[in-house]
Amino acid sequence: MKNLSDPLPPLREVIAEYGLSAKKNLGQNFLTDLNLTGKIARSAGNLEDSVIYEVGPGPGALTRGLLENGAGRVVAVEMDQRCIQALRDVSAAYDGRLSVHEGDALKVNELNLIGDTENKDIHIVANLPYNVGTALLVKWMTGEKWKPWFKSLTLMFQKEVGERIIAEPRTKAYGRLSVLCQYRADCRILFDIPRQAFIPPPKVTSSIVQITPRKEAVNAPKQKTLEKVVSAAFNQRRKMLRASLKGLGADPISKLCAAGIKETARAEELTVEDFCRLAVEYEKK
C-alpha cells in the first residue's frame, strides 16, 4: 500500500524492479504496507532528534516509515547486496538522512558505523531477519557495560520469540531469553503483524516487541556469571537445580541455600531476582 506522502514508488514495484525475491537462507520476508511500517515507526516514540539503527532493511519499507515519521538519521546494515541500490534510492529521496552499510549485523561494531551522534539518543528499530533475530537480541542485551549505547529496542520477531522475551516464571515460554532480557530491561509486546503483510507470507504471526533498558542494580551480578548460571539451569530445565547446576564447579546445594532457593526447585520456578541472587553467590569464593 502506498503512503500518499511518501515520494517513492510502492514497495511491490520496487521489489519487482530490482528482482528482490525473498531469500530463505537470509530469513527474508518483505513488508509491503507503508501504513503498517509507519505504525511501527511511531510506536518507537518521538524520533525527530534521534539516530535510528536498523538491521535488515531489505527494500526499505520500515526505513521509509522511519524517515517519513521524522527520524533524524537512519543507519542501516543490509547483508543482501541486491537491496543496496533500492536503499540508495530511499536515501536520495530523503535528503541523505539514510546511510547504508553492506555487512553482517552480527559482526559489525554498531557505534563505529553510527559515528558521531551529537548527543542524540540512539534507538534500534528493525524487522529482524528471522534466522538471526534472537542472536542479535542476545548480543545487544549481554554487553558488559550497562546502560547500553541504545535508549530502546523496537523489534519485530516471530510471535513465539516475543512471548519468550516477556514470559513469566512457571510458564512454558519462560527461559534463558526471558531472564537475560528482563534482568536489565522492561519488555512488552506492542502489537502483532499478520502473515499477509509480508512477501512471501511467513508461516507464523509476528510481533512488535519493545525493550527499554533500566539502570543496573547496585548489587547486580556480573553479566557473564548470570549467563552461565541461567544457561546451566535451563539446559536441563526438567531437572532439579541441585542436579542441573553441578557443571558449574561449586556445590550447588550450598549456593542455592545461601540464595534462599530450594534445592529441589527447577529453573522455570525461579524469578529473575532469584537468578540474580544465585549468580551473586556463585561469584563468591
C-alpha positions in Angstrom: 0.0 0.0 0.0 1.3 3.4 -1.0 1.6 6.2 1.6 0.5 9.3 -0.2 3.2 11.5 1.4 6.0 9.1 0.6 8.0 10.2 -2.5 8.9 6.7 -3.7 7.1 4.0 -5.7 5.0 1.4 -3.9 7.1 -1.4 -2.4 5.7 -4.0 -4.7 7.0 -2.0 -7.7 10.5 -1.6 -6.0 10.6 -5.4 -5.3 9.7 -6.1 -9.0 12.1 -3.5 -10.4 15.2 -4.9 -8.6 14.1 -8.6 -8.7 14.1 -8.9 -4.9 12.6 -12.3 -4.4 13.0 -13.1 -0.7 15.8 -15.5 0.2 15.0 -18.2 2.7 18.7 -18.5 3.8 18.7 -14.8 4.8 15.5 -15.1 6.8 13.8 -12.6 4.5 10.1 -11.7 4.4 9.5 -8.2 3.0 6.9 -5.9 4.5 4.9 -4.0 1.8 2.3 -1.9 3.7 3.8 1.5 4.3 0.9 2.4 6.6 1.9 -0.5 8.8 5.6 0.4 8.7 4.6 3.9 9.7 2.7 2.5 12.7 5.8 0.6 13.7 8.0 3.7 13.4 5.5 5.7 15.6 5.5 3.0 18.2 9.2 3.6 18.8 8.4 7.1 20.1 9.5 10.6 19.1 12.3 10.0 16.6 13.0 13.6 15.5 16.2 14.2 17.4 17.3 10.6 17.3 19.6 8.3 15.4 17.9 5.0 14.3 19.9 1.9 13.8 18.2 -0.6 11.5 19.1 -4.2 10.7 18.0 -6.0 7.6 16.0 -3.2 5.9 15.6 -5.1 2.6 14.0 -2.9 0.0 13.3 -0.2 2.7 9.7 -0.5 3.8 10.4 0.2 7.5 13.2 2.6 6.6 10.7 4.7 4.7 8.3 4.6 7.6 11.0 5.8 9.9 12.1 8.6 7.7 8.6 9.6 6.9 7.8 9.8 10.6 10.7 12.2 11.3 13.7 10.1 12.2 16.7 12.5 12.3 19.0 9.9 10.8 18.8 6.2 10.0 21.9 4.0 9.8 21.1 0.6 8.2 23.0 -2.6 7.8 22.0 -4.9 5.0 23.6 -8.2 4.1 21.8 -8.7 0.7 23.7 -6.8 -2.0 20.7 -6.8 -4.2 18.9 -4.4 -1.9 21.6 -1.8 -1.7 20.5 0.2 -4.8 16.9 0.3 -3.7 18.1 1.7 -0.3 20.3 4.2 -2.1 17.1 5.4 -3.8 15.5 5.9 -0.4 18.5 7.8 0.8 18.3 10.2 -2.2 14.6 10.7 -1.8 15.1 11.7 1.9 18.0 14.1 1.6 20.7 11.7 2.6 19.3 11.0 6.1 19.8 7.3 5.4 23.3 5.8 5.4 23.5 2.2 4.2 26.2 -0.3 5.1 26.5 -3.7 3.4 27.6 -6.3 6.0 26.7 -8.9 8.7 24.9 -7.3 11.6 26.2 -10.0 14.0 29.8 -9.0 13.3 29.7 -5.2 13.0 30.6 -2.6 15.6 27.5 -0.6 15.7 28.9 2.6 17.2 31.7 2.6 14.6 29.0 2.6 11.8 26.8 5.2 13.5 29.7 7.6 14.2 29.1 10.9 16.0 25.6 11.1 17.5 26.0 14.7 18.6 24.4 13.9 22.0 21.4 12.4 20.3 19.6 9.3 21.5 20.1 6.1 19.6 17.2 3.7 19.1 17.3 0.3 17.4 14.2 -0.3 15.2 14.1 -3.3 12.9 12.2 -6.0 11.3 14.9 -8.5 12.2 15.6 -11.4 9.8 14.0 -14.5 11.4 17.2 -16.5 11.3 19.4 -14.1 13.3 16.9 -12.2 15.4 17.4 -14.0 18.7 21.2 -13.9 18.3 21.2 -10.2 17.7 19.0 -9.6 20.7 21.3 -11.6 22.9 24.3 -9.6 21.5 22.6 -6.3 22.4 21.4 -7.4 25.9 24.5 -9.1 27.2 27.1 -6.4 26.9 29.3 -6.0 30.0 28.7 -2.2 30.2 25.2 -1.1 31.1 23.2 1.1 30.4 23.9 0.4 26.8 24.5 2.6 23.8 20.9 2.5 22.7 17.9 4.0 24.5 15.3 1.5 23.3 14.7 -1.5 21.1 11.6 -1.8 18.9 11.9 -5.1 17.1 9.9 -7.5 15.1 10.2 -11.2 15.9 8.2 -14.3 15.4 5.4 -14.2 17.9 6.8 -17.2 19.7 10.1 -15.4 20.3 8.2 -12.3 21.5 6.3 -14.4 24.0 9.6 -15.9 25.3 11.0 -12.5 25.9 8.1 -11.3 28.1 7.3 -14.7 29.7 6.8 -15.0 33.4 8.1 -17.8 35.7 6.2 -21.1 35.8 5.1 -20.8 32.1 6.2 -22.9 29.2 7.7 -19.9 27.4 9.9 -18.8 30.3 13.5 -19.5 29.8 17.0 -18.1 29.2 15.9 -15.4 26.9 13.3 -14.2 29.3 15.8 -13.8 32.1 18.6 -12.2 30.1 16.1 -9.5 28.7 14.1 -8.9 31.9 17.2 -8.7 34.1 18.1 -5.4 32.5 15.1 -4.0 30.8 11.3 -3.6 30.7 9.9 -5.7 27.9 6.4 -5.7 26.3 4.7 -6.8 23.1 3.1 -3.8 21.4 1.0 -5.5 18.7 1.0 -8.4 16.2 1.7 -8.3 12.5 -0.4 -10.7 10.3 1.3 -13.1 7.9 -0.4 -11.4 5.0 1.6 -8.2 5.5 4.7 -9.8 4.0 6.0 -11.1 0.7 6.2 -14.0 0.9 3.8 -14.6 3.9 5.7 -16.4 6.6 4.2 -19.5 8.3 3.8 -17.6 11.6 2.4 -14.4 13.0 5.0 -11.7 14.0 5.0 -9.4 17.0 6.5 -6.0 17.7 8.4 -6.1 20.9 9.7 -3.0 22.8 12.6 -3.3 25.2 13.5 -0.3 27.4 16.8 -0.6 29.4 16.8 0.1 33.1 19.6 1.2 35.3 21.5 -1.8 36.5 21.0 -2.6 40.2 23.9 -1.8 42.6 24.1 -5.4 43.7 23.7 -6.9 40.3 25.9 -10.0 39.4 28.4 -9.8 36.6 26.7 -10.5 33.2 28.9 -13.5 32.4 28.2 -15.1 35.7 24.4 -14.7 35.3 24.6 -16.1 31.8 26.5 -19.2 33.0 24.0 -19.9 35.8 20.9 -19.3 33.7 22.2 -21.4 30.8 23.1 -24.3 33.1 19.7 -24.2 34.8 17.7 -24.1 31.6 19.8 -26.5 29.6 18.4 -29.2 31.8 15.2 -27.5 32.8 13.3 -30.7 33.8 16.0 -31.5 36.4 16.1 -30.1 39.9 18.6 -27.3 40.3 20.8 -29.3 42.6 21.4 -31.5 39.6 21.4 -29.1 36.7 23.9 -26.7 38.3 26.5 -29.4 39.1 28.6 -28.5 36.0 29.4 -25.0 37.3 32.1 -26.4 39.6 30.8 -25.5 43.0 28.5 -27.3 45.4 25.1 -26.3 44.1 23.2 -27.1 47.3 25.2 -24.7 49.4 24.9 -22.0 46.7 21.1 -22.5 46.5 20.8 -22.5 50.3 22.7 -19.2 50.5 20.5 -17.6 47.9 17.4 -18.7 49.7 16.3 -21.1 47.0 15.0 -24.7 47.4 17.5 -27.3 46.1 14.5 -29.2 44.6 13.3 -26.2 42.6 13.5 -26.2 38.8 14.7 -23.4 36.6 11.3 -22.3 35.4 10.2 -21.7 39.0 12.9 -19.0 39.7 12.2 -15.4 39.2 14.7 -13.1 37.6 15.6 -11.8 41.1 16.2 -15.4 42.2 18.6 -15.9 39.4 20.5 -12.7 40.3 20.9 -13.7 43.9 22.1 -17.1 42.9 24.6 -15.7 40.4 25.9 -13.4 43.2 26.5 -16.5 45.3 28.5 -18.1 42.5 30.7 -15.1 42.4 31.8 -15.6 46.0 34.9 -17.8 46.7 
